[in-house]
Structure formats: structure tokens, C-alpha cells
């Protein structure tokens, strides 16, 4: 009986622990292998980031852990802004132009200006921006191949640049987990 209970507990743990787990990294149809694998990882990570915030009400979306913190809404906007920056950096080999800086700078840099500006909007507002940026990333990356992914833009390969976008999102996923647990 004891062994059956232990097995039941293990099966329950594994099945609930793996509900959101991705079982493999696999390039989606239409992408070269390495770029497709990056898309697979970026999309999986985006889903996990959003899982922390998708059900937040307005108070949660605007929640500040302390006076110097960034709200969950602002962090999602920041992730979109960073990804938008890497789009122009890798595809056009430049930084933001004046119009793009106007659109993205506050979200990219966060801080007191973002705390004042990014509030009173539902979490869907920020997730929609993130979705738009990701759709463009996927559209742009679909036009490239693994040879392009190995090319350098200034001091890094395209592959490393997009790895950095993923790494950046993973760091903020941890921050969002902490913030939402403190609400």
C-alpha cells in the first residue's frame, strides 16, 4: 500500500509539474533550424512570462513593490521595447531613430518616467504590444537563414543577439514571479 501511495504521489507531482513544460525545442515550419529553435524557445519563454501576469487586475498591473520598482505592466512593455530594439539592431544594423525613440525610450529605460506614464492601462494593453512585436520578430526571422544567424552585427553574432533577447526575458520572468508573489 505504501509503495502505491508513493507512486501515486510521484505521478501526480510529475503530471502537474509538466503541465506547462515544453517537451522539446523544435523549429516551427518555415524557419531554418537554428532560427526556428530560437523562435521555439522565445515563444515558450513568452508564454511563461505572460503566465505570471495574464490574470492581473488593474491594481496588480500597476503594482509597485517599492518606490523605485517597475510595475508588471511596465516590465511587459519593457520586454517588447527591448525586442523591438533588437529588430532594428540586427535587421537594419542601427539603433532606434528619433521616431522609434519617441515610441520606445520610456519603456526601454523604465524608471520614474515609466512609473508616471505606465499606469491605468489593463494588462492586455501591454500584452498586445508584446504580441505585435513578437509577430514582427517572427516575420523578420522567417526571411533569414542559419548562415545569416552566424553573421556579426558589430561585436556579436545575430544568434547571440537573439539569445540575449531570450536571456533578458528570462531575467524579467524571475522579477515578475517575485513581484506577483509579493502582491
N, C-alpha and C positions, 0 to 999 in steps of 0.2 A: 504494500500500500504506500509506504514512504517513497519508494522509487517512482511509482506512478504519479504521486503529487509533485515530486521534483521535476519529472519530465513535463508534466502539465505546466508548471511554473516556467520552465525554460522555454517551452513552445509559446506560451503567452507572451513572455518577455521578447522573444525574437520576432514574433509577428507584430507586436505593437511598436517595437523599436525600428522595424524596417518599413513601416508604412510609408514614410516619406523618403526612404533611401532610393537612390538610383542604382540599379544593379550593374550598369556598365556605362562606359564612356564610348559613345558610338556616333560617328559623324552623320548628321541628318542628310537626307537625299539632296543632291545638288551642290554639295560642298566638297572641296578636296579633303583628303584625310586629316591633315594636321589642323587646318582651319575648321573643319567640321567637328573635330574633337574639342577644339576651343569653344565653339558655339554650344556644343552639348554641355560643357562644364559651366559656361557663362549662364546659360538658361536654367540649369539645375540650381546654381547658386542664387540666381534672381528669385526663383520660386521660394527658396529657403529664406532669403531676406524678407520677401513680402509676407511670408507666413507669420513673421513677428508683428506685422503692423496692419495687415489687411482688415482686421475687425476692430480697429481703434475707433472710438467715438471722437468728437471734436476735442474734448479735454485731453484725451490720450494723444491725439495727433499733435497737439500744441504743447504737450507736457515738457517741462524743463526740469532736469534732475537738480540743477542748481543755477545760480545767476549767470554762469559762464557756459552753460551747456547748450547743445543744439537739440531742437525738438525732433521727434521721429519724422515728421513731415519734411523738415528742412534737410535731414540726413538723406531721405529718399531723393529729394531734389538734387542734393549734392552728388549722389551716385550718378544720376542722369547727366549732370553737368560735366562730371569727370569723363564719362564715356563719350559725351559729345566732343569734348576737347581732344580725346584720342582719335576720334574720327578724322578731324581736320589735321591732326598731327601726323597720323600715319598715311592717310589717303592723299592729303594735299601738301604735306611736309611744311606745315606752318602752324603758328599759334592762332588764337582767335583774332578775327578782325574787329573793328570798332562795333559793328552791329551785333556780332556774336558776344563780345564782351558785355555789351549792354544787357543782353538776354541772360547770360550765364554767370557773370562775375560774382554776384552776391551768393548764388548757390555754390559756386566753386570755392569761395573763400570762407563762407559762413561767418560766424562771429556776431557782433552786436547788430549790424545792419540786417543780417538774416533773421535774428530774433525778433526784430521790429517788423520786418516785411513778411515773413513766412508764418502767418497765423490766420486763424479763422477761415481756413480752407479745409475741406474734408480730405481724408487720406487718399480717396480716389483721385483727387486732383493731382497729387504728387505721383501716384502710381501710373496714371495716364501719361504723364510726361516721361516717366521712366520707360513705359511701354513704347512710346513713339521713338525714343532714342534707340532702344534695343532693336526695333523693327528696322530702323535705318542702318544700324550696325550690321545686322544680318544681310540686308540688301547689298550693302557695300562689300562685305566679306565674300558674298557669293560670287562676285565678279573677279575674285582673285584666286590664285592657286598657291600650293605649298612653296613653289620657287619664290614667289613674292613674299611669302611669310618669312623667308630666310634673309631677305634684303634688309639693309640697315637704313634707319632714319636717324640721322645724327649719330648718337653713341649707342644705339640699341637696335636689335632686330625688331621687325614687326611682331614676330611671335612673342618676344619679351614684352613689348609694349602692351599687347593684349593680355598677356599673363598678368601684367601689373594691374590692369583694369580689374581682372578677376580677383587678384590678391587684395586690392583696395576694397572691393565689395565684401570680401570675406571679413576683413577687419571691421568694417562698419556693421556687418551682421552681428558680430560679437557685441558691439556697442549697443545695437538695438535690443539684443537679448537682455543685456544688463538694464537698460532703461525700462523696458516693458516689465521686467521683474520688480522694479522699484516703484512702479505706479501704485 
